[in-house]
Amino acid sequence: MEIIYALVGCAVGGLIAFLFMRSKVEQEKSKREIERSKADSEMQRKVDERVDGLRDETIEKTRKRVERDLKDELTDGVRAELEERLEQEVRAHLEAATREDIKQLESKAEVKRGALLRDAERKATELGLAAKRDAEEELKERRQTLEKADERLSKREELLDVRASKLEEREEDFKRSASKLDARAGQLEAKEADFTRREGEAQLELERVARLSNEDARREVVEKAAGQAKIDAARAVRAIEEEAMDEADRRAKKILSVAVQRYAGEYAVERAVNVVQLPSDDLKGRIIGREGRNIRALEAATGVDVIIDDTPEAVIVSGFDPVRRQIARLTLEKLISDGRIHPSRIEEVVAKTEQEVAKQIKEAGERAAFELGIHKLHPELSKIVGRLKFRTSYGQNMWSHSIEVGFLCGLMAAELGVNVKLARRAGLLHDIGKALTHEQEGSHALVGAELCDRYGETEIVRNAVAAHHNEEPQNSVIAHLVIAADALSGARPGARREILSTYIKRLEDLERISMSFEGVEKTYAIQAGREIRVMVQNSKVDDDQAFVLSREIARRIEDELTYPGQIRVMVIRETRAVDIAR
C-alpha cells in the first residue's frame, strides 16, 4: 500500500510539475504576444482551476478504488503489476483529460480574445467619432471668435481713420496758431525792447532829478525798510513782553509776598571782626611772653595772626580761615580767664578748643537740617554746612543765610506746587561751596555743586547749586527758586553791607555802561545802585527804540557787572514845548 501511495504521489507530483511548466510556457507566450495577454491570462487561470479540480478528484477516486481493490490479499507480483498498470492508466487518463481541457480552454480563450478585440475596436471607433465631433465643435467656436475679432478690428480701423482725419485737422490748426504766435512774439519782443529803452531813459532821468544812483536809492530804501521792520518787531516784542511781564510780575509778587510774610527770621548780619577784650593792658605782656614765645606758640597752634597794638584792652585775631579764627578767639578767652599762659598750656587749650569747635560745627549742621526738615543728609555735607556758621559774605552770616534761603525756597515751592523738601534741600546747600573756597580753586557755586555730586545729592539739587549764579543752565523750577530766594535774602534791608570803594565803583560802572549807547543824554544811578535811570534825546530815540535800548543796557550790565539782587533799568524819553508869554 505504501508503494502504491508513493507511486500515486509521484504521478501526481509529475502531473503538477507538468502543469506548472505548461503554465510558465503560457506566461512566456503572453509576454511575447501583447494583444493576447488578457485572454491567455484568463485562460491560464481557468486551466489551473480545472487541473486542480481534476487532480483532487482523480486522486480521491484512485485512492478509493485502490483501497477497495486491495482489500483482498494479493501476491507481490500481482501487486507490482497492478501498481504498474494503475500508474499507466492514471498517467494516460490524466494526459487525456489534460489535453481535452487544454483544447477547450484554448478555444474559449480564442473566442473571448476575438470578443475583446471586437469590443476594443468598437470603443476605439466611438472614441474617434467623439474626438472628431469635439474637434469640429472647437473649430466652429474658434471660427466664431475669429469672425468677432475681425469685426472688432474693422471697427477700430474705422475709428482710427476718423481720428487720423481729426488729428490732421488739428495739426493744420496748430500750424496756423504757431504762425500767429510767432508774429505775436515778434511784436512783444519789439515792445519789450521799446520798454527797456524807455525804462533806461526814465531811470537816467530819475537819477538826474534825484541826484542819486540806482545803488544809492536801493540802499536808502533797504535801510528805511530795515529800520521800520526793526521798529515794528520791537513794538510787537514790547507788547508781548509787557503782557508777559505784567502777568509774571503779578504772580511773582504774590509768591514773594506770601513767602516773606510767612518767614519772620531775624536779620542775619555779622561783622567779620574777631576782637578779644582784655580785663587790663597788663595781660598783653603775658600773652606775648618772654621773647615772644607765648604769642608764637599761639600763632603756630592756631594758624592765625595775633595782633597786639595800641588798642586799649583789646587783642585782634587775624586769619582768612573763619574756623581757625574762632579757635584762636576761644583759646585766648580761656587762657585769659584761667591766667596760666605758657606754650604747653596754650597747646593743651588749643586741642580742647578744636574739639569743642568741631562739635559746634557738627551741631550747627544738624540743627540747620533739623530746622528745615531735611533727612538723610550726608555727615560730611552736614559738617560743611556747620562751618558756614563762621563764614560771612558782605557782613551776612552764611549759615543763617542758607537756612533763610531754604525756608524761602520751601515757601515758594509750596505756592507753585513743587517738591517742598527738595527745594529746601537745594536752598540750604546753595552756598555750601563758600565754606571751602579758601581751600579749593573755582567759584563757590561750582565747588558746592562738586561737593553735592560727590556725596550723592540728586541732579536737581546739584544743578540748583551750580546754576544759582548762572554759571550753568538751570534745568528745573527749583533752580530758579534758589536764585530768587538767594536774591531775596541778600537784598533785604540791612542784610548785607559793602565796602565803600566797591559800592562807588559799581555806581560808576552802571553810569559808564548806560552812557556808552547812542542817543543817551544823561544817566543817574539811584537807590544804592539798584536802579539806573537813562535820559535819552527825543530826536534820536523814539518810543519803540527806547524799549529796545532798555533791553540792551540790561543785557550789557548782566554781562559785565557782578552785583547782589537785581538792577532796574528805566529809559526816560520826553518832549518839552517851551514858550514865553510877554
DRENRO-951462 format. One line per field, with one value per residue (C-alpha): x, z, y. Coordinates in nm, 4 decimals, padded with zeros to 6 digits. Each point is the difference from the previous one (the first is absolute). Last residue first. Layout:
xx (X; ...)
zz (Z; ...)
yy (Y; ...)
REM end
This chain:
xx (00.5261; -00.0840; 00.3012; -00.0118; 00.1310; -00.1177; 00.1722; -00.0013; 00.1020; 00.1932; 00.0914; 00.1742; -00.0274; 00.2412; -00.0696; 00.2934; -00.0350; 00.1163; 00.3694; 00.2392; 00.2607; 00.0328; 00.0946; -00.2503; -00.3050; 00.0635; 00.0174; -00.3259; -00.1741; 00.1344; -00.1211; -00.3466; -00.0412; 00.1133; -00.2597; -00.2783; 00.1420; 00.0084; -00.3751; -00.0668; 00.2278; 00.3732; 00.1977; -00.2201; -00.1165; 00.3498; 00.0203; 00.0015; 00.1033; -00.1026; 00.1974; -00.1496; 00.1506; 00.3122; -00.0702; -00.3496; 00.1236; 00.2454; -00.0637; 00.0662; 00.0027; -00.0312; -00.0206; -00.0555; 00.2733; 00.0915; 00.3223; -00.1729; -00.1847; 00.3188; 00.1830; -00.2913; -00.0117; 00.3783; 00.0103; -00.2648; 00.1912; 00.3248; -00.1722; -00.1242; 00.3341; 00.1769; -00.2494; 00.0335; -00.3352; -00.2546; -00.2514; -00.3297; -00.0807; -00.3000; -00.0726; 00.1925; 00.2071; -00.2981; -00.2065; 00.2883; 00.0653; -00.3735; -00.0356; 00.3070; -00.1075; -00.3491; 00.1545; 00.1904; -00.3176; -00.1837; 00.2435; 00.2842; 00.1808; 00.2938; 00.3423; 00.1996; -00.3291; 00.0703; -00.2502; 00.1036; 00.2466; -00.2098; -00.3269; 00.1752; 00.1227; -00.3425; -00.1769; 00.2663; -00.0593; 00.2531; 00.2410; 00.2956; 00.2297; -00.2745; -00.0881; 00.3674; 00.0520; -00.3056; 00.1437; 00.3299; -00.1910; -00.2062; 00.2939; 00.1966; 00.3235; 00.3141; -00.0211; 00.1047; -00.1148; -00.3169; -00.0764; -00.2815; -00.1229; -00.0785; -00.2992; -00.1744; -00.2930; -00.0138; -00.2866; -00.2008; 00.0412; -00.1243; -00.2903; -00.1055; 00.0248; -00.2163; -00.2610; -00.0449; -00.1780; -00.3644; 00.0784; -00.0993; 00.1680; 00.3161; -00.0048; -00.0145; 00.2662; 00.2369; -00.0486; 00.0754; 00.3127; 00.1163; -00.0370; 00.1945; 00.2771; 00.0100; 00.0214; 00.3005; 00.1455; 00.0107; -00.0469; 00.2738; 00.0482; 00.0502; 00.0662; 00.1363; 00.0170; -00.3458; 00.0855; 00.2112; -00.3228; -00.0994; 00.3381; -00.0684; -00.3460; 00.1483; 00.2484; -00.2763; -00.2099; -00.3501; -00.2486; -00.2851; -00.0706; -00.2739; 00.1241; 00.0670; 00.1502; 00.2412; 00.1207; 00.0295; 00.2008; 00.2446; 00.0300; 00.0478; 00.2850; 00.1642; -00.0410; 00.1576; 00.2926; 00.0265; 00.0142; 00.2605; 00.2111; -00.0353; 00.1389; 00.3029; 00.0537; -00.0185; 00.2718; 00.2254; -00.0347; 00.0749; 00.3197; 00.0989; -00.0687; -00.3020; -00.1648; -00.2530; -00.3035; -00.2322; 00.2656; 00.0928; -00.3645; -00.0675; 00.3156; -00.0974; -00.3523; 00.1410; 00.2586; -00.2573; -00.2380; 00.2771; 00.0869; -00.3603; -00.0176; 00.3025; 00.1488; 00.1677; 00.0355; -00.0662; 00.0042; 00.0813; -00.1828; 00.0401; 00.1038; 00.0933; 00.3718; 00.0855; -00.0141; -00.0821; -00.0329; 00.0424; -00.1678; 00.1071; -00.1349; 00.2972; 00.2708; -00.1667; -00.0419; 00.3572; 00.1314; -00.2108; 00.1346; 00.3645; 00.0125; 00.3423; -00.1621; -00.3741; -00.2145; -00.3207; 00.1572; 00.0958; -00.3495; -00.1485; 00.1108; -00.2358; -00.2925; -00.3093; 00.0666; -00.2559; 00.0651; -00.0809; -00.1017; -00.1535; -00.2016; -00.3097; -00.3226; -00.3417; -00.2710; -00.3093; -00.2412; -00.2380; -00.3715; -00.0763; -00.3717; -00.0272; 00.3130; -00.1239; -00.3485; 00.1484; 00.2391; -00.2782; -00.2327; 00.2746; 00.0996; -00.3592; -00.0553; 00.3440; -00.0415; -00.3398; 00.1273; 00.3205; -00.1885; -00.2214; 00.2924; 00.2014; -00.2627; -00.0546; 00.3715; 00.0720; -00.2611; 00.1378; 00.3562; -00.0942; -00.1708; 00.3038; 00.2368; -00.2200; -00.0058; 00.3766; 00.0428; -00.2432; 00.1762; 00.3383; -00.1245; -00.1445; 00.3262; 00.2054; -00.2255; 00.0326; 00.3759; 00.0276; -00.2131; 00.2037; -00.1291; -00.0215; -00.3803; -00.0640; 00.2936; -00.0546; -00.3676; 00.0845; 00.2496; -00.2588; -00.2636; 00.2404; 00.0871; -00.3677; -00.0750; 00.2648; -00.1188; -00.3608; 00.0981; 00.1916; -00.2980; -00.2331; 00.2167; 00.0207; -00.3772; -00.0578; 00.2319; -00.1727; -00.3385; 00.1226; 00.1362; -00.3247; -00.2021; 00.2220; -00.0351; -00.3789; -00.0126; 00.2244; -00.2078; -00.3218; 00.1582; 00.1099; -00.3510; -00.1449; 00.2562; -00.0837; -00.3710; 00.0715; 00.2155; -00.2726; -00.2574; 00.2395; 00.0734; -00.3708; -00.0429; 00.2955; -00.1468; -00.3291; 00.1806; 00.2037; -00.3176; -00.1512; 00.3155; -00.0051; -00.3631; 00.0816; 00.3000; -00.2135; -00.2622; 00.2712; 00.1421; -00.3411; -00.0462; 00.3429; -00.0801; -00.3269; 00.1753; 00.2713; -00.2554; -00.1900; 00.3234; 00.0958; -00.3412; 00.0340; 00.3486; -00.1186; -00.2863; 00.2353; 00.2394; -00.2884; -00.1067; 00.3556; 00.0423; -00.3292; 00.1071; 00.3347; -00.1674; -00.2408; 00.2868; 00.1934; -00.3086; -00.0360; 00.3689; -00.0116; -00.2955; 00.1804; 00.3147; -00.1928; -00.1676; 00.3268; 00.1708; -00.2810; 00.0249; 00.3764; -00.0203; -00.2593; 00.2031; 00.3196; -00.1695; -00.1568; 00.3222; 00.1925; -00.2635; -00.0187; 00.3752; 00.0322; -00.2798; 00.1565; 00.3324; -00.1639; -00.2046; 00.3084; 00.1819; -00.2948; -00.0377; 00.3644; -00.0220; -00.2998; -00.3403; -00.2233; -00.3292; -00.0566; 00.2247; -00.2804; -00.2003; 00.3001; 00.1163; -00.3465; -00.0267; 00.3468; -00.0541; -00.3264; 00.1556; 00.3090; -00.2067; -00.2325; 00.2835; 00.1894; -00.3077; -00.0797; 00.3577; 00.0115; -00.3252; 00.1169; 00.3323; -00.1698; -00.2355; 00.2927; 00.1909; -00.3006; -00.0312; 00.3721; -00.0206; -00.2969; 00.1676; 00.3354; -00.1270; 00.0851; 00.3453; 00.1221; 00.3525; -00.0931; -00.3060; 00.2128; 00.2377; -00.2937; -00.1353; 00.3318; 00.0066; -00.3466; 00.1100; 00.2936; -00.2324; -00.2319; 00.2850; 00.1223; -00.3530; -00.0240; 00.3382; -00.1059; -00.3270; 00.1867; 00.2560; -00.2744; -00.1807; 00.3203; 00.0649; -00.3529; 00.0368; 00.3305; -00.1542; -00.2831)
zz (02.7451; -00.0008; -00.0654; -00.1767; 00.0745; -00.1428; 00.1662; -00.1338; 00.2303; -00.0123; 00.3180; -00.0081; 00.3306; 00.0771; 00.3262; 00.1621; 00.1688; 00.3169; 00.0838; -00.2637; -00.2491; -00.3154; -00.3660; -00.1516; 00.2094; -00.0473; -00.3799; -00.0015; 00.1991; -00.2339; -00.3076; 00.1469; 00.0932; -00.3495; -00.1720; 00.2000; -00.0776; -00.3698; 00.0116; 00.1599; -00.2288; 00.0443; -00.1954; 00.0209; 00.3553; 00.1378; 00.2741; 00.3819; 00.1629; 00.3564; 00.1743; 00.2907; 00.2731; 00.0289; 00.3487; -00.0950; -00.2875; -00.2919; -00.2289; -00.3737; -00.2461; -00.3772; -00.1486; -00.3785; -00.0771; 00.2802; 00.2048; 00.2568; 00.1553; 00.0439; 00.1644; 00.2345; 00.1238; 00.0259; 00.2137; 00.2347; 00.0299; 00.0815; 00.2700; 00.1738; -00.0288; 00.1505; 00.2835; 00.1009; -00.0054; 00.2597; 00.0035; 00.1685; 00.1033; -00.2281; -00.1676; -00.3226; 00.1044; 00.1074; -00.3053; -00.2406; 00.1444; -00.0004; -00.3662; -00.1110; 00.2069; -00.1553; -00.3471; 00.0790; 00.1498; -00.3293; -00.1698; -00.2521; 00.0647; -00.2336; 00.1745; 00.1308; 00.0353; 00.3650; 00.1431; -00.2732; 00.1855; 00.3164; -00.1910; -00.2330; 00.2902; 00.1684; -00.3208; -00.0733; 00.3331; 00.2854; 00.0381; 00.1954; -00.2954; -00.2072; 00.2841; 00.0550; -00.3703; -00.0011; 00.2988; -00.1803; -00.3114; 00.1990; 00.2171; -00.3069; -00.0760; 00.1844; 00.3228; 00.3615; 00.0372; -00.1923; 00.2501; 00.2209; -00.2919; -00.1905; 00.2261; -00.1490; -00.1673; 00.2580; 00.2160; -00.2995; -00.1890; 00.3029; 00.0500; -00.3641; 00.0292; 00.3108; -00.1632; -00.3221; -00.2279; 00.0267; -00.0876; 00.3379; 00.1837; -00.2051; 00.1003; 00.3698; -00.0329; -00.1871; 00.2646; 00.2833; -00.1699; -00.0779; 00.3693; 00.1062; -00.2458; 00.1174; 00.3646; -00.0814; -00.2368; 00.2577; -00.1835; 00.0220; -00.3763; 00.0170; 00.3369; 00.1024; 00.3567; -00.0096; -00.3486; 00.1676; 00.1068; -00.3665; -00.0544; 00.2894; -00.1348; -00.3435; 00.1583; 00.1937; -00.3187; 00.0416; 00.0564; 00.1036; -00.0543; 00.2202; -00.0454; 00.3725; 00.0309; -00.2904; 00.1474; 00.3474; -00.1351; -00.1685; 00.3115; 00.2218; -00.2179; -00.0046; 00.3758; 00.0533; -00.2203; 00.1959; 00.3286; -00.1296; -00.1302; 00.3357; 00.1846; -00.2280; 00.0250; 00.3810; 00.0149; -00.2491; 00.1951; 00.3295; -00.1472; -00.1384; 00.3158; 00.1170; 00.3296; 00.0872; -00.0385; -00.1269; -00.2340; -00.1260; -00.0615; -00.1909; -00.2049; -00.0953; -00.0960; -00.2346; -00.1521; -00.0671; -00.1571; -00.2189; -00.1078; -00.0984; -00.1882; -00.2171; -00.1331; 00.3283; 00.2306; 00.3772; 00.1508; 00.3698; 00.2035; 00.3286; -00.1651; -00.3657; -00.0067; -00.1842; 00.0606; -00.3188; 00.0227; -00.3442; -00.0680; -00.0404; 00.3407; 00.1453; -00.1702; 00.0864; 00.3651; 00.0278; -00.1560; 00.2397; 00.2982; -00.1124; -00.0584; 00.1621; 00.3355; -00.0501; -00.2542; 00.1791; 00.3362; -00.1372; -00.1337; 00.3343; 00.1623; -00.2333; 00.2203; 00.0025; -00.3657; -00.2825; -00.2904; -00.3406; -00.2954; -00.2653; -00.2839; 00.0765; 00.0282; -00.1446; -00.0335; 00.0428; 00.2115; -00.1509; -00.0567; -00.2941; -00.0842; -00.1094; -00.2137; -00.1756; -00.0620; -00.1306; -00.2235; -00.1486; -00.0570; -00.1379; -00.2366; -00.1199; -00.0716; -00.1418; -00.2311; -00.1223; -00.0595; -00.1477; -00.2470; -00.1138; -00.0191; -00.1790; -00.2680; -00.0554; 00.0064; -00.2442; -00.2400; 00.0269; -00.0323; -00.3125; -00.1470; 00.0830; -00.1546; -00.3087; -00.0302; 00.0290; -00.2527; -00.2436; 00.0338; -00.0477; -00.3017; -00.1608; 00.0543; -00.1407; -00.3091; -00.0587; 00.0403; -00.2335; -00.2690; 00.0217; 00.1745; -00.1279; 00.0344; -00.3367; -00.1879; 00.1575; -00.0924; -00.3593; -00.0293; 00.1355; -00.2450; -00.2960; 00.1078; 00.0392; -00.3461; -00.1614; 00.1836; -00.0987; -00.3673; 00.0110; 00.1642; -00.2670; -00.2779; 00.1738; 00.0471; -00.3730; -00.0979; 00.2443; -00.1519; -00.3498; 00.1312; 00.1844; -00.3201; -00.1882; 00.2832; -00.0041; -00.3772; 00.0533; 00.2934; -00.2065; -00.2758; 00.2602; 00.1400; -00.3450; -00.0443; 00.3449; -00.0930; -00.3167; 00.1993; 00.2587; -00.2655; -00.1553; 00.3441; 00.0648; -00.3312; 00.0827; 00.3397; -00.1584; -00.2370; 00.2852; 00.1961; -00.2983; -00.0474; 00.3680; -00.0306; -00.3068; 00.1782; 00.2998; -00.2275; -00.1797; 00.3329; 00.1138; -00.3232; 00.0336; 00.3576; -00.1174; -00.2831; 00.2342; 00.2500; -00.2764; -00.1234; 00.3531; 00.0458; -00.3295; 00.0914; 00.3454; -00.1568; -00.2442; 00.2807; 00.2007; -00.2908; -00.0633; 00.3694; 00.0002; -00.3113; 00.1595; 00.3214; -00.1908; -00.2011; 00.3199; 00.1571; -00.2909; 00.0023; 00.3771; -00.0371; -00.2662; 00.2064; 00.3115; -00.1883; -00.1505; 00.3375; 00.1630; -00.2598; 00.0297; 00.3834; -00.0016; -00.2422; 00.1938; 00.3310; -00.1317; -00.1545; 00.3203; 00.2166; -00.2274; -00.0115; 00.3785; 00.0543; -00.2377; 00.1787; 00.3411; -00.1179; -00.1317; 00.3276; 00.2044; -00.2209; 00.0553; 00.3736; 00.0432; 00.0771; 00.3028; -00.0470; 00.1269; -00.2726; -00.2429; 00.2327; 00.1135; -00.3545; -00.1081; 00.2836; -00.0584; -00.3738; 00.0443; 00.2480; -00.2119; -00.3131; 00.1685; 00.1506; -00.3244; -00.2049; 00.2222; -00.0068; -00.3740; -00.0422; 00.2176; -00.1781; -00.3371; 00.1102; 00.1042; -00.3160; -00.2110; 00.1778; -00.0428; -00.3673; -00.0680; 00.1689; -00.1652; -00.3564; -00.1334; 00.1565; -00.1326; 00.1188; 00.3661; -00.0416; -00.1699; 00.2894; 00.2419; -00.1978; 00.0222; 00.3746; 00.0363; -00.1990; 00.2308; 00.2999; -00.1545; -00.0633; 00.3565; 00.1282; -00.2147; 00.1198; 00.3588; -00.0586; -00.1505; 00.2773; 00.2636; -00.1710; -00.0075; 00.3671; 00.0928; -00.1950; 00.1703; 00.3394; -00.0788)
yy (18.8613; -00.3706; -00.2203; -00.3359; -00.3457; -00.3356; -00.2923; -00.3563; -00.2824; -00.3252; -00.1879; -00.3412; -00.1911; -00.2852; -00.1878; -00.1755; -00.3407; -00.1755; 00.0209; 00.1342; -00.1226; 00.2116; -00.0570; -00.2460; 00.0867; 00.3722; -00.0463; -00.1966; 00.2764; 00.2695; -00.1926; -00.0537; 00.3663; 00.1040; -00.2191; 00.1673; 00.3416; -00.0946; -00.0591; 00.3364; 00.1998; 00.0638; 00.2618; 00.3098; -00.0588; -00.0357; -00.2648; 00.0204; -00.3287; -00.0847; -00.2757; -00.1908; -00.2234; 00.2121; 00.1233; 00.1134; 00.2158; -00.0159; 00.2988; 00.0153; 00.2908; 00.0576; -00.3484; 00.0029; -00.2504; -00.2401; 00.0372; 00.2230; -00.2968; -00.2040; 00.2926; 00.0758; -00.3590; -00.0209; 00.3142; -00.1387; -00.3278; 00.1810; 00.2035; -00.3162; -00.1731; 00.3048; 00.0221; -00.3651; -00.1658; -00.0986; -00.2787; -00.0840; 00.3528; 00.0307; -00.3370; -00.0390; -00.3016; -00.2093; 00.0945; -00.0560; -00.3467; -00.0799; 00.0996; -00.1959; -00.3025; 00.0170; -00.0001; -00.3191; -00.1526; 00.0524; -00.2364; -00.0192; 00.3282; 00.0621; 00.0147; 00.2969; 00.1883; 00.0961; -00.2537; -00.2463; -00.2241; -00.0366; -00.0513; -00.2453; -00.2127; 00.0057; -00.1068; -00.2634; -00.1677; 00.0102; -00.2921; 00.1387; 00.0708; 00.1655; 00.2346; 00.0842; 00.0689; 00.2283; 00.1902; 00.0573; 00.1121; 00.2537; 00.1120; 00.1037; -00.1792; -00.1042; -00.1969; 00.0753; 00.3621; -00.0870; -00.2779; 00.1363; 00.2101; -00.3216; -00.0635; 00.3030; -00.1843; -00.2821; 00.1324; 00.1217; -00.3313; -00.1950; 00.2387; -00.0451; -00.3796; 00.0046; 00.2255; -00.2016; 00.2495; 00.1115; 00.3620; 00.1473; -00.2875; 00.0562; 00.3681; -00.0919; -00.2703; 00.2299; 00.2707; -00.2459; -00.1286; 00.3550; 00.0863; -00.3071; 00.0867; 00.3658; -00.1072; -00.2200; 00.2614; 00.2812; 00.3288; 00.2639; 00.0165; -00.3764; -00.1666; -00.3403; -00.1366; -00.1564; -00.1245; -00.2678; -00.1731; -00.0432; -00.1698; -00.2352; -00.0916; -00.0613; -00.2405; -00.1763; -00.0526; 00.1368; -00.2821; 00.2309; 00.3691; 00.1477; 00.3574; 00.0540; -00.3493; 00.0501; 00.3295; -00.1573; -00.2932; 00.2368; 00.2183; -00.3057; -00.1247; 00.3413; 00.0385; -00.3436; 00.0967; 00.3263; -00.1901; -00.2440; 00.2872; 00.1746; -00.3024; -00.0141; 00.3775; -00.0155; -00.2657; 00.1801; 00.3275; -00.1761; -00.1405; 00.3394; 00.2114; 00.1983; -00.0982; 00.2696; -00.2240; 00.2734; 00.1375; -00.3463; -00.0872; 00.3254; -00.0457; -00.3552; 00.1102; 00.2662; -00.2334; -00.2718; 00.2536; 00.1411; -00.3542; -00.0614; 00.3324; -00.0900; 00.3249; 00.0940; 00.3003; -00.0053; 00.3487; 00.0504; 00.2624; 00.1892; 00.3221; -00.0194; 00.0824; -00.3181; -00.3741; -00.1906; -00.3781; -00.1551; -00.3329; -00.3658; -00.1086; -00.1904; 00.2063; 00.3327; -00.1002; -00.1299; 00.3216; 00.2098; -00.1914; 00.0033; 00.3741; 00.0556; -00.0800; -00.0053; 00.1849; -00.0976; 00.0913; 00.3396; 00.0615; -00.1027; 00.3260; 00.1883; -00.0890; -00.2195; -00.0854; -00.0058; -00.2355; 00.1482; -00.2170; 00.2265; -00.1562; 00.2013; -00.1946; 00.0699; -00.2629; 00.2140; -00.1955; -00.2521; 00.0653; -00.2259; -00.0266; 00.3614; -00.0280; -00.3156; 00.1409; 00.3220; -00.1892; -00.2160; 00.2960; 00.2159; -00.2817; -00.0483; 00.3680; 00.0502; -00.2999; 00.1218; 00.3504; -00.1342; -00.2189; 00.2878; 00.2358; -00.2651; -00.0496; 00.3712; 00.0713; -00.2799; 00.1356; 00.3547; -00.1239; -00.1937; 00.3056; 00.2154; -00.2545; -00.0266; 00.3818; 00.0145; -00.2792; 00.1664; 00.3358; -00.1632; -00.1956; 00.3151; 00.1889; -00.2854; -00.0217; 00.3741; -00.0135; -00.2988; 00.1704; 00.3199; 00.3057; 00.3624; -00.0194; 00.1721; -00.1518; -00.3396; 00.0187; 00.1009; -00.2815; -00.2411; 00.1324; -00.0377; -00.3521; -00.0845; 00.1472; -00.2171; -00.3060; 00.0779; 00.0333; -00.3252; -00.1637; 00.1423; -00.1416; -00.3324; 00.0027; 00.0670; -00.2823; -00.2284; 00.0893; -00.0943; -00.3241; -00.0593; 00.0504; -00.2446; -00.2465; 00.0372; -00.0805; -00.3008; -00.1090; 00.0219; -00.2110; -00.2512; -00.0031; -00.0861; -00.2781; -00.1279; -00.0040; -00.2034; -00.2405; -00.0322; -00.0976; -00.2521; -00.1381; -00.0411; -00.1912; -00.2231; -00.0632; -00.1102; -00.2384; -00.1378; -00.0675; -00.1907; -00.2051; -00.0852; -00.1105; -00.2178; -00.1458; -00.0914; -00.1644; -00.1977; -00.1043; -00.1222; -00.2055; -00.1519; -00.0953; -00.1627; -00.1870; -00.1191; -00.1211; -00.1906; -00.1572; -00.0981; -00.1630; -00.1880; -00.1199; -00.1056; -00.1981; -00.1702; -00.0877; -00.1391; -00.2185; -00.1169; -00.0855; -00.1937; -00.1892; -00.0800; -00.1125; -00.2266; -00.1454; -00.0608; -00.1645; -00.2422; -00.0805; -00.0523; -00.2343; -00.1998; -00.0102; -00.1059; -00.2817; -00.1172; 00.0141; -00.1917; -00.2774; -00.0141; -00.0164; -00.2717; -00.2126; 00.0592; -00.0769; -00.3194; -00.1166; 00.0702; -00.1620; -00.3019; -00.0353; 00.0330; -00.2460; -00.2410; 00.0209; -00.0288; -00.2950; -00.1734; 00.0623; -00.1292; -00.3070; -00.0764; 00.0670; -00.2204; 00.1366; -00.0333; 00.1661; 00.3565; 00.1214; 00.0578; 00.2304; 00.2006; 00.0359; 00.1156; 00.2499; 00.1389; 00.0216; 00.1885; 00.2487; 00.0561; 00.0439; 00.2571; 00.1991; 00.0026; 00.0745; 00.3026; 00.1283; -00.0493; 00.1935; 00.2907; 00.0114; -00.0127; 00.2812; 00.2232; -00.0825; 00.0976; 00.3310; 00.0687; -00.1017; 00.2316; 00.3037; -00.0491; -00.0584; 00.3505; 00.0044; -00.3379; -00.0578; 00.0349; -00.2197; -00.2668; -00.0093; -00.0255; -00.2931; -00.1719; 00.0658; -00.1550; -00.3027; -00.0421; 00.0236; -00.2576; -00.2381; 00.0467; -00.0717; -00.3066; -00.1153; 00.0579; -00.1922; -00.2858; 00.0055; 00.0077; -00.2915; -00.1956; 00.0715; -00.0944; -00.3203; -00.0732; 00.0631; -00.2348)
REM end
